[in-house]
């Protein structure tokens, strides 16, 4: 029997339900695949970002058709694990799609079920990250929860993922990342120093290094640029 995936119901082990249709128009890459890793569909943004003319061209492909072998294997292993365990996962993924430019994505992936609770594959929602759209990403994640009732996306997890992304993008050290979080939460250099058990001057030195790495001239510019870290708390 052929399943109509357009109106399929997605159910996670945490008893949350979501319909694919409302997700097709959110500012993110939405895609779903079967148990063999073959894509059953996607939204137009995902097709465009992959370098395809429309979403129909995505059907029947696998991750190995659109990504380099090493990257494809990592993503495929993640997707298969989710389908086997039945657990929803959030992760940062590095994409090097063969038909388009490279990028870093924050991905929410969950097992795909029929209305009869039969596992048929996996649904993924991926947000392309850059310094200019982190706020948009956080707001989109929150909107998904509000409109769909899917509240498994942890703000704390997203903060951690954002921190990892900052490390990847700007080369911040773990301590510099903690200091940046503190600044975005409204803490002073003295308060941060007390929390981290280091001197005030050391914190100020780290702040200067962070400004250099992130191309910010002032502390206020730094806080404004990475205000995402405050918004998602």
N, C-alpha and C positions, 0 to 999 in steps of 0.2 A: 504493500500500500504506500502510495506517495504522500509524504507529509508536506503540508503547506507551511513553510517556514516563516512566511511573512507575518502570520498571526500567531506564531508559536508562543507558548508561555515559558518563561524562564523561572526556574525555582531553585534557590540555593538551599543548602542543608540547614541554614539558619531560618528557614521558613519565610523568606522574603520572596515576593513575586513581582515580576516585571514583564511588560510586553515590549517586543522589539520595535514596533511601529513608532512610539513616541521618541525613541532614541535615534532614529534615522536622520533627524534634523538638528541634533545638538552639535555644538562646535567641537567635534571630536571624531576620531576614526572608529567606526563601529563595524564589526565583522563577526561572522560565525562560521564554524566548520564542523564536519562530522567526525566520527570516532577514528577515521583513517587519516585525519589531518587535511582533508580536502575542503576548500572553502565553499560554503553553500550560498553565501551572499554577503553584501556589505553596503554601507551608505555611499553616496556619491563623493563625499570628501575623502574617504579612504581610497576609493578608486583613483581619484585625482592625485592624491599624495603618493600613490604607488606608481603613477605615471601612465595609468590606463585611461581610455577615453570615457568609459562609463562603468557602472557597477556590474553590469552583465558580463563584462570581460573578466571579472574576478572569479566568477563561479567556475569551479572545476580545477582551479589552480591550488598549489600547496605552497607553503612557506619557502620550499626549496626552489620554486619557480621564480620567486620575486626577491630573494635575498642571497647573499653569498653563503657558501656551504657552512662555514664555522658559525656564523650568526644564526643561520636557519636551524642548525642543530640545537643551539641553546634555547631558542624560542619554541621549537617543536617539543623538546623535552619538558619545558614548563607547561605547555598546553596539554600534553598527554598526562602529566602528573595530576593536573586539575581534573581531567576527565575520569581518571582512575580513583582518586581520593574523594571526589565530590566536594572539594573545598574551594571557596572563593579566595583568590589571592590578589594582592596589589604589588606591583613591582616596577622598577625602572628598567627599561629595555633600550638597548642600542640598536638602531635600525640602519642597515646599509642596503636598502632596496636597490636592485639592479637598474631599475628604470627611472629613478629619481635621486634626489640628494639625501645624504645621511642625516640622522637626527637622533635625539634622545627623547624617549616617550615615557610618560607615567601611565601605566596600564592597569586596568581593573579587569580581571578575568574570572569567569564563573562557569560551572558545568551547565550544559544546556539540556533541558528536560522537555518531554512532551507533557500534555495535560494528564497523561496516565503515569507520570513519574518514571518514564523510561529514559535512560540516559542516551542521548543521540549525538552529543558533541560538546562544544564550548562556545561561549559568547565572550567577545573581548571589546573593551572600550579603551582607546588609547588617546592620550593628549600629548601632542608635540610640545616640548618644552623649550623656551628660550627666556632670556631675562625680561623681555617685554610682555610675555603673556602668562606669567605665573599667577598673577591675580585673576586673570580670566579663567585659568584652569581651576583654581580653587572655587571660584564662584560657580563654574559649570558643575563641578562635583557636588556642591551643596544643592544646586538646582535639581540635579538628578535625584538626590535623596528626597527633596521636597515633593517633586512631581510624581515620583514612582513609588515612594514609600520604602525604597531600598536604603537602609541606614547602616550598611556594613562598612562604608568608607570612613575610616578613622581619620579625624583631623590630626591627631597625634602622628599617625603613620604618614600622612601627607607632609607634615612638618619635617619629619625625619627624611623623607624622600627629597623634599626641597633642599634640605641641608646637604644630602649626598650629591644632588645636582650642582649645588654651589661649589662643592669640593671638586667636582668633575670639571665645571666650567671655568672657575676662577683659580683653582689650585689652592684653596684655603685649607689650612691645617685644622685638625679637630678643635684645637683651642680657639683659633680665629673664628671658626663657625659658631662655637658657643658664645663668644663675645658678640658676634653679629646678631645672634638670636636675642641676647640680652638687650642690646641697643634697640632692636625693633620692638621689644616688649616695653620700652620706655624706661629702662634702668639706666642709671648714671654709671660712669666709669668706676666711681668709688664703690657703688653697690655691686657691680660685676666683679670687681677685685675681691670683695669680701666673700662672695659666693664661690669664686674659683680659688680662694686662698692664695692670691698673688698680690703683688704691690700695685698701687694705682698707676705708677709710672709704667709698669710692664703692660698694663691694659692699654694705656695711651699709645705705647709703642706698637702694640698689636693692631690697634685701630688705624694707625698710619700705614701699616703694611697692608691691611685690608683695603684701604682706600686706593692704594697704588694698584693692587691686583684687580680691583673692580672698576678702575678708571673713574673714581669719584674724587672730587676736589674737597668736599667738606663732609663732616659727619652727618649733617642734615640731608645732603644729597644721597649719601649712603643709605640712610634710613628710608628715604623716599623710594629709592630704587628697589630695595628689598622689603617693602612694606608687606609683602605676602606673608612673611614670617609672623607678623602681628595679626593679620586678617584671619589666618587659619587656626589661631589658638582657641 
